[in-house]
Amino acid sequence: MAELPNDAGTLRLRIELWDREAPVRGPLPVEGTDGRAPAGRLLARAGVEALDRRDGEWWPLVQLPPILLAPGAVGALVAALQDVLQGTAPGAAWASGEDAALGLQVGAGGEGGALLVEAGVDLSLPLAELSGAPRRPGAELALFRWTAARGGAVAFADGLRRELEALGGDG
């Protein structure tokens, strides 16, 4: 699980990579480079959570249904975060995929060298599933903005990298 907390330690974005989509099975073997199956999409879950000081537990403010991330999406996020942290880019913007259920922007702008984080969540899918109404992508959005310490962003990028490696990389 990768967590990007605010600098007060009371709010965080959590992304957890669960598994990799398996290649379609059929009568012909599916092989990629070096005899490995091509990398499938990643199944992940994500949410924005708040810390309850009374019990020390993190509670979801918004929890997305499982999302599918294209091969290379997580690696692109990690690389973009590294560029921001190394000062070679002023900011980074990332979306979870075609449906953009989750969007993330990280950049300079916080006081004392802190990073400004914006996590956008498209609520149209969970609302459609709950209500039975048609999905309206982009019509119901939630934006969370906070400042984050650079150390928290480093830990977040490293957490994503480790989870990706555990699932075979190339995500």
Disulfide bonds with the S-S distance in Angstrom:
none
